[in-house]
């Protein structure tokens, strides 16, 4: 009969702390009834994927809505694939969109909370203590199979329905104490494997918070829980971590569903209560009439950095994520137009089972609406912060005269129907370029229904009428007067009823002035634009437009 205690001491001679020590060090949390403890636990092996942001937001939201705890843990056991600044990219990517952990990793070498370390590579002693316990109880054993041995096992299983290290294929499962002792003393490398008690004929059933009840076959594989270098596998590490950090709910990709039987077996083997899982389907994207996964390789918008560089405000991204996270969010938003998203009753059951559809056009629409509801002070703060990092020229222009910049940004803002022109801060340069000659490129292109000679007539007469001291009503009264003088009607309905009697209507007249002053056929309120530009600049631009038109007119 195997002396499991002796084998455990042989494998782990340096392990002195017991699981009981760690149970006492990381006690149950004192939280309100029903509070959820969630985590986001990425690997620093690449940039933060938008799907990761999506999962993190769900985790953060469900914890916050129950007065629980959301923590950030870094699973860095795969050192070969780890990238430089991987941790910093994750932390900054989450922070940029308002996902701040209550505890966990806060930077490259910093963290907060009483349940750390929150980086797996710093928790090696903890994993070894629990692995030793499993060996002592006969629930785990050392495996000395080489890569060649495992390849032979795989080759012999080609016709098998179940593949893996189990049953008759588990060559090291029943080694004697003497064989184990001899191999360890000889320096033979080994892994530590779970001694699975699963039965291929039995099923397990678990309730997924998103997908509902799922039935699967029990795990039968004696999986590796510690690699030859003593580093734990994801399967083992996350079970130990989630237990000691007192995690209650785990949100993760549905590619992990296949591993649930193993994970539940590990929880039970260790004497832990299993967490509740919510498996998220991957974000999808429409392409050529079909759908595919949002891809790191094909889609630049899969990288969270894309949204930072474009300048999407965190409020827009949060709002958009909720539209794809819960199917009832948009109805809630219509009924709660100014309410904070934190008040939304998030529910896992309202998440897509098959995969939410990611849509940049929809994100832009959402963001335009969110930005339209901000006041000029907020927009100015956001834009200058973004421009300081990504557009130095724009930053200099905006900060050289903050009052002017805020007046520009305030046009058609803070009213019942604000304009929705800006989706992200990188669009602001184009949006307000005609206010700054340093970045303004005149383009005197009038609508096709405006004849050049009529445009010249309108502009010549408008120069005589315009006064920067006019009120808006006085200004518009002069525009109406101008219509009559130039053969246009100030009444759009009158023009539609008898178009042959007029050259056009008041909208055509203002379009001529708008193009001359802004080079745009569509812009915010023209009266306020000219007030900000000032009389001299307005006059100069009108003269330039007249000159361009005259030079382009046929000579008789």
PEHU-V688021 format. One record per residue. N is the residue number from 1. RES is the residue in one letter. PHI is phi in degrees with one decimal (* if undefined). D_CENTER is the distance of its C-alpha to the mean C-alpha in Angstrom with 2 decimals. Layout:
BEGIN
((N,RES,PHI,D_CENTER) (N,RES,PHI,D_CENTER))
END
This chain:
BEGIN
((1,X,*,54.57) (2,X,-67.6,51.54) (3,X,-91.0,51.42) (4,X,-62.1,47.66) (5,X,-64.8,47.97) (6,X,-64.3,49.83) (7,X,-65.3,47.30) (8,X,-62.7,44.41) (9,X,-66.4,46.28) (10,X,-69.6,46.99) (11,X,-75.4,43.35) (12,X,-121.6,42.00) (13,X,-66.6,44.85) (14,X,-93.8,42.57) (15,X,-86.7,40.71) (16,X,-111.2,42.43) (17,X,-84.4,39.92) (18,X,-104.5,39.65) (19,X,-56.2,36.89) (20,X,-61.3,38.75) (21,X,-60.7,38.20) (22,X,-73.6,34.41) (23,X,-62.3,34.57) (24,X,-74.5,36.44) (25,X,-68.0,34.22) (26,X,-117.7,31.06) (27,X,-72.2,32.50) (28,X,-58.3,31.02) (29,X,-76.6,28.91) (30,X,-93.3,30.62) (31,X,-127.0,28.21) (32,X,-62.3,29.00) (33,X,-56.8,29.87) (34,X,86.7,26.92) (35,X,-67.1,24.38) (36,X,-106.4,21.62) (37,X,-109.5,20.60) (38,X,-121.8,17.29) (39,X,-148.8,15.58) (40,X,-116.7,12.68) (41,X,-131.2,14.76) (42,X,-81.7,13.41) (43,X,-100.5,15.98) (44,X,-81.4,16.13) (45,X,-105.2,17.19) (46,X,176.6,14.70) (47,X,-67.9,11.60) (48,X,-75.8,8.22) (49,X,-79.3,7.17) (50,X,-60.3,4.23) (51,X,-63.4,6.56) (52,X,-68.4,6.65) (53,X,-60.8,3.54) (54,X,-60.1,5.21) (55,X,-67.4,8.37) (56,X,-63.2,8.13) (57,X,-64.6,7.70) (58,X,-62.4,10.60) (59,X,-65.1,12.47) (60,X,-62.6,12.32) (61,X,-65.9,13.29) (62,X,-70.0,16.14) (63,X,-68.5,17.49) (64,X,-63.9,17.57) (65,X,-72.0,19.18) (66,X,-113.9,21.90) (67,X,58.7,22.59) (68,X,-100.4,21.50) (69,X,-133.3,19.76) (70,X,-115.3,16.29) (71,X,-123.9,16.68) (72,X,-110.1,15.04) (73,X,-118.5,17.29) (74,X,-105.6,17.42) (75,X,-100.5,19.18) (76,X,-110.0,21.00) (77,X,-77.2,24.06) (78,X,-97.2,23.64) (79,X,-66.3,24.87) (80,X,-66.1,25.86) (81,X,-99.5,22.35) (82,X,-67.6,20.87) (83,X,-105.0,19.92) (84,X,-64.5,20.94) (85,X,65.1,18.50) (86,X,-60.2,16.19) (87,X,-66.5,16.01) (88,X,-61.1,15.59) (89,X,-62.3,12.66) (90,X,-66.5,10.85) (91,X,-62.2,12.17) (92,X,-69.1,11.60) (93,X,-64.4,7.96) (94,X,-66.7,7.47) (95,X,-62.4,10.28) (96,X,-59.3,9.26) (97,X,-117.1,7.14) (98,X,76.0,9.92) (99,X,-101.5,9.29) (100,X,-103.3,12.76) (101,X,-69.7,14.65) (102,X,-70.7,18.11) (103,X,-155.2,19.51) (104,X,116.2,19.01) (105,X,-71.7,18.09) (106,X,-119.3,17.63) (107,X,-177.2,18.41) (108,X,-54.7,20.26) (109,X,-137.0,23.30) (110,X,-140.3,22.64) (111,X,-157.7,21.78) (112,X,-138.3,22.84) (113,X,121.0,24.25) (114,X,-100.0,27.36) (115,X,-116.9,26.13) (116,X,-86.6,25.36) (117,X,-63.5,25.42) (118,X,-103.9,21.74) (119,X,-114.5,21.86) (120,X,-60.7,23.63) (121,X,-64.2,25.91) (122,X,-94.7,27.45) (123,X,-112.8,28.26) (124,X,-54.4,30.74) (125,X,-63.2,33.70) (126,X,-64.8,32.06) (127,X,-61.4,31.38) (128,X,-67.2,34.90) (129,X,-64.4,36.44) (130,X,-76.5,34.99) (131,X,-66.2,35.79) (132,X,-61.8,39.32) (133,X,-60.9,39.61) (134,X,-63.3,38.83) (135,X,-66.5,41.46) (136,X,-58.9,43.95) (137,X,-90.4,43.55) (138,X,76.3,43.97) (139,X,-95.9,40.44) (140,X,-150.7,39.50) (141,X,-154.2,41.59) (142,X,-78.9,41.67) (143,X,-124.4,41.36) (144,X,-106.7,43.13) (145,X,-64.1,42.28) (146,X,-86.7,41.63) (147,X,-58.8,39.26) (148,X,-66.7,42.39) (149,X,-59.9,43.25) (150,X,-67.1,39.82) (151,X,-66.0,40.09) (152,X,-63.8,43.51) (153,X,-63.3,42.15) (154,X,-61.9,39.50) (155,X,-63.7,42.25) (156,X,-76.6,44.45) (157,X,-103.8,41.79) (158,X,-56.2,41.33) (159,X,-94.5,43.16) (160,X,-84.2,41.63) (161,X,-71.7,39.23) (162,X,-112.4,37.49) (163,X,-115.3,36.82) (164,X,142.4,36.32) (165,X,-102.3,38.28) (166,X,-156.6,40.23) (167,X,50.4,43.77) (168,X,-67.5,46.30) (169,X,-84.6,43.68) (170,X,-84.0,42.82) (171,X,-64.5,45.52) (172,X,-99.9,45.04) (173,X,-62.9,44.63) (174,X,-118.4,48.32) (175,X,-64.1,49.46) (176,X,-78.1,52.24) (177,X,-57.0,52.06) (178,X,-65.9,54.38) (179,X,-65.4,52.27) (180,X,-63.7,49.11) (181,X,-61.7,51.03) (182,X,-62.1,52.63) (183,X,-67.0,49.39) (184,X,-66.8,47.59) (185,X,-66.5,50.67) (186,X,-83.7,50.90) (187,X,86.2,47.41) (188,X,-65.9,45.92) (189,X,-67.0,42.08) (190,X,-149.7,40.53) (191,X,-107.2,37.39) (192,X,-115.8,37.28) (193,X,-114.8,36.71) (194,X,-69.9,36.30) (195,X,-91.1,39.49) (196,X,-65.2,38.06) (197,X,-106.1,40.08) (198,X,-69.1,38.42) (199,X,-129.1,40.64) (200,X,-61.3,39.87) (201,X,-88.7,41.69) (202,X,-103.2,39.65) (203,X,-117.1,36.40) (204,X,-117.5,33.75) (205,X,-127.0,31.94) (206,X,-139.1,28.76) (207,X,-98.4,26.75) (208,X,-82.7,23.11) (209,X,-67.0,21.32) (210,X,-105.2,19.62) (211,X,-94.2,22.19) (212,X,86.3,25.29) (213,X,-72.5,28.32) (214,X,-127.1,28.30) (215,X,-113.8,31.49) (216,X,-141.6,31.68) (217,X,-70.8,34.41) (218,X,-62.8,34.77) (219,X,-73.4,33.82) (220,X,-121.1,36.95) (221,X,-77.8,35.72) (222,X,-84.8,36.71) (223,X,-74.7,33.41) (224,X,-71.7,33.13) (225,X,-110.2,31.80) (226,X,-128.4,32.85) (227,X,-80.4,33.03) (228,X,-61.6,36.12) (229,X,-88.9,34.68) (230,X,83.8,34.14) (231,X,-83.7,30.34) (232,X,-74.7,28.98) (233,X,-77.3,27.11) (234,X,-55.4,23.69) (235,X,-54.8,25.62) (236,X,-76.3,27.91) (237,X,-61.5,25.77) (238,X,-69.3,23.06) (239,X,-67.2,25.91) (240,X,-63.2,27.67) (241,X,-63.6,24.66) (242,X,-64.1,23.46) (243,X,-69.4,27.06) (244,X,-70.3,27.85) (245,X,-86.2,24.68) (246,X,62.0,25.65) (247,X,-66.9,22.43) (248,X,-110.1,23.06) (249,X,-134.0,20.03) (250,X,-118.2,17.85) (251,X,-102.5,14.73) (252,X,-155.2,14.38) (253,X,-66.4,14.55) (254,X,-74.9,17.77) (255,X,-66.5,19.19) (256,X,-89.4,20.39) (257,X,-58.7,22.56) (258,X,-59.8,25.41) (259,X,-91.9,25.49) (260,X,-58.6,25.77) (261,X,-56.9,29.62) (262,X,-65.7,29.71) (263,X,-64.9,27.35) (264,X,-65.5,29.38) (265,X,-64.5,32.53) (266,X,-64.9,31.38) (267,X,-55.5,30.61) (268,X,-70.4,34.07) (269,X,-61.6,35.85) (270,X,-85.6,34.67) (271,X,80.8,35.68) (272,X,-99.2,32.21) (273,X,-81.7,30.88) (274,X,-62.5,28.02) (275,X,-75.8,24.58) (276,X,-97.8,23.26) (277,X,-103.4,20.71) (278,X,-126.9,18.02) (279,X,-94.8,17.20) (280,X,-90.1,14.25) (281,X,-71.9,15.14) (282,X,-66.0,13.11) (283,X,-67.9,11.23) (284,X,-111.3,14.11) (285,X,-136.5,15.07) (286,X,-75.6,18.52) (287,X,-156.8,20.93) (288,X,52.2,24.71) (289,X,82.6,25.13) (290,X,-121.7,23.32) (291,X,-130.4,19.94) (292,X,-144.9,18.32) (293,X,-68.3,15.30) (294,X,-62.3,12.39) (295,X,-109.3,13.97) (296,X,-60.7,13.40) (297,X,-78.8,16.93) (298,X,-96.6,17.10) (299,X,-116.6,13.92) (300,X,-60.4,12.91) (301,X,-74.8,9.78) (302,X,-72.9,8.72) (303,X,-87.5,8.47) (304,X,-59.5,5.82) (305,X,-58.4,9.29) (306,X,-54.5,9.97) (307,X,-75.7,8.28) (308,X,-69.8,10.04) (309,X,-68.6,13.17) (310,X,-72.9,13.30) (311,X,87.6,13.02) (312,X,-78.7,10.73) (313,X,-66.4,11.44) (314,X,-59.7,9.23) (315,X,-62.5,11.32) (316,X,-67.4,10.56) (317,X,-65.2,6.80) (318,X,-61.4,7.87) (319,X,-61.2,10.76) (320,X,-65.7,9.35) (321,X,-57.4,7.31) (322,X,-66.4,10.74) (323,X,-66.5,12.64) (324,X,-97.6,11.53) (325,X,-81.5,11.47) (326,X,-128.4,15.03) (327,X,-65.7,17.67) (328,X,-100.4,19.55) (329,X,-64.6,17.04) (330,X,-64.9,18.35) (331,X,-64.2,21.88) (332,X,-63.2,21.16) (333,X,-63.9,19.74) (334,X,-62.3,22.90) (335,X,-86.7,25.02) (336,X,-135.3,23.24) (337,X,-61.8,22.52) (338,X,-112.3,22.26) (339,X,-74.8,21.15) (340,X,-66.6,18.24) (341,X,-60.8,15.37) (342,X,-64.4,16.46) (343,X,-86.7,19.59) (344,X,-69.0,18.15) (345,X,-78.8,19.79) (346,X,-60.5,16.97) (347,X,-144.8,18.61) (348,X,-57.7,17.76) (349,X,-66.6,20.59) (350,X,-92.9,18.87) (351,X,-87.5,16.15) (352,X,-68.7,16.89) (353,X,-78.1,19.17) (354,X,-96.4,19.08) (355,X,123.3,15.47) (356,X,-70.9,13.56) (357,X,-91.1,13.91) (358,X,-85.0,11.15) (359,X,-146.4,12.86) (360,X,-64.0,12.37) (361,X,-62.1,15.57) (362,X,-67.0,14.42) (363,X,-58.7,11.38) (364,X,-63.0,14.14) (365,X,-63.0,16.48) (366,X,-62.3,14.33) (367,X,-67.0,13.67) (368,X,-60.0,17.40) (369,X,-67.1,18.38) (370,X,-62.2,16.40) (371,X,-67.2,17.83) (372,X,-62.8,21.22) (373,X,-90.6,21.51) (374,X,-81.3,21.14) (375,X,-84.7,24.48) (376,X,-60.8,25.61) (377,X,-63.1,25.47) (378,X,-63.2,21.74) (379,X,-61.2,21.04) (380,X,-59.3,23.45) (381,X,-62.1,21.83) (382,X,-65.6,18.33) (383,X,-64.0,19.87) (384,X,-66.1,22.24) (385,X,-63.6,19.74) (386,X,-68.6,17.67) (387,X,-64.1,20.99) (388,X,-57.8,22.48) (389,X,-89.3,20.05) (390,X,-121.2,19.83) (391,X,-149.3,22.88) (392,X,-60.1,25.89) (393,X,-64.5,28.30) (394,X,-63.5,26.35) (395,X,-59.0,25.91) (396,X,-63.1,29.69) (397,X,-64.0,30.56) (398,X,-69.3,28.52) (399,X,-84.9,29.72) (400,X,-69.1,33.29) (401,X,-148.6,33.85) (402,X,-56.4,31.21) (403,X,-62.5,33.42) (404,X,-62.9,33.55) (405,X,-60.0,29.80) (406,X,-68.6,29.16) (407,X,-65.1,31.94) (408,X,-61.0,30.36) (409,X,-68.7,26.94) (410,X,-87.9,28.85) (411,X,-62.5,30.60) (412,X,58.5,29.97) (413,X,-114.6,27.59) (414,X,55.2,28.26) (415,X,-138.0,30.32) (416,X,-58.5,30.18) (417,X,-130.9,28.78) (418,X,-67.4,26.70) (419,X,-67.3,25.91) (420,X,-125.8,22.50) (421,X,-97.4,22.65) (422,X,-112.0,19.59) (423,X,-101.5,16.04) (424,X,-155.7,14.88) (425,X,-68.0,17.00) (426,X,-68.6,18.04) (427,X,-87.6,19.97) (428,X,-66.7,22.04) (429,X,-54.0,24.51) (430,X,-68.5,25.62) (431,X,-58.3,25.58) (432,X,-116.2,28.10) (433,X,-58.1,29.80) (434,X,-72.3,33.14) (435,X,-84.8,33.50) (436,X,-127.7,33.84) (437,X,-60.1,36.51) (438,X,-62.4,34.92) (439,X,-123.6,32.13) (440,X,-93.1,33.96) (441,X,-117.3,35.37) (442,X,-58.8,37.93) (443,X,-143.5,38.00) (444,X,-88.0,40.92) (445,X,-116.5,40.24) (446,X,-87.2,41.56) (447,X,-55.8,41.00) (448,X,-60.5,43.50) (449,X,-79.4,45.50) (450,X,-101.8,46.41) (451,X,-75.2,49.52) (452,X,-54.8,49.69) (453,X,-66.1,52.99) (454,X,-70.6,51.63) (455,X,-64.3,48.62) (456,X,-62.6,51.12) (457,X,-59.6,53.24) (458,X,-61.8,50.35) (459,X,-69.2,49.17) (460,X,-62.7,52.73) (461,X,-72.4,53.52) (462,X,-65.7,50.19) (463,X,-56.2,50.93) (464,X,-74.3,54.05) (465,X,-86.1,52.40) (466,X,-68.4,49.26) (467,X,-137.7,49.35) (468,X,-71.4,46.42) (469,X,-91.1,48.17) (470,X,-65.5,47.93) (471,X,-73.3,46.00) (472,X,-63.5,43.56) (473,X,-65.0,46.25) (474,X,-63.9,48.85) (475,X,-60.1,46.61) (476,X,-70.0,45.98) (477,X,-62.1,49.68) (478,X,-67.7,50.50) (479,X,-63.0,48.08) (480,X,-63.2,49.95) (481,X,-62.7,53.22) (482,X,-61.4,52.03) (483,X,-55.2,51.31) (484,X,-61.1,54.92) (485,X,-65.1,56.33) (486,X,-102.7,54.45) (487,X,88.9,55.09) (488,X,-109.7,51.77) (489,X,-102.8,51.42) (490,X,-77.1,49.37) (491,X,-115.0,48.99) (492,X,-63.4,46.46) (493,X,-62.2,48.12) (494,X,-62.6,51.47) (495,X,-65.4,50.18) (496,X,-65.1,48.81) (497,X,-73.8,52.15) (498,X,-148.0,54.20) (499,X,-63.2,52.17) (500,X,-71.8,55.35) (501,X,-87.5,56.66) (502,X,-138.6,53.96) (503,X,-71.9,52.09) (504,X,171.1,48.86) (505,X,-128.0,47.37) (506,X,-59.5,45.84) (507,X,-63.5,42.35) (508,X,-69.1,43.82) (509,X,-64.6,45.46) (510,X,-66.2,42.34) (511,X,-63.4,40.48) (512,X,-61.6,43.14) (513,X,-65.2,42.73) (514,X,-61.8,38.91) (515,X,-64.1,38.95) (516,X,-62.4,41.61) (517,X,-88.1,39.73) (518,X,-119.4,36.06) (519,X,63.0,36.29) (520,X,-124.8,34.07) (521,X,-90.8,35.17) (522,X,-135.9,32.38) (523,X,-156.5,31.54) (524,X,-63.4,31.27) (525,X,-52.1,34.60) (526,X,-64.3,37.21) (527,X,-57.9,39.50) (528,X,-73.0,37.01) (529,X,-59.9,35.98) (530,X,-69.7,39.66) (531,X,-62.1,40.18) (532,X,-74.4,37.56) (533,X,-65.6,38.89) (534,X,91.6,42.42) (535,X,-59.0,45.74) (536,X,-62.8,46.46) (537,X,-68.2,43.19) (538,X,-60.5,43.39) (539,X,-61.4,46.99) (540,X,-61.8,46.25) (541,X,-68.8,43.57) (542,X,-65.2,45.87) (543,X,-62.0,48.70) (544,X,-61.6,46.55) (545,X,-63.5,45.61) (546,X,-62.2,49.31) (547,X,-60.8,50.36) (548,X,-62.3,47.92) (549,X,-66.9,49.14) (550,X,-63.8,52.79) (551,X,-65.8,52.50) (552,X,-91.9,50.93) (553,X,-75.8,53.60) (554,X,-67.4,56.53) (555,X,-92.2,59.78) (556,X,-115.1,62.95))
END
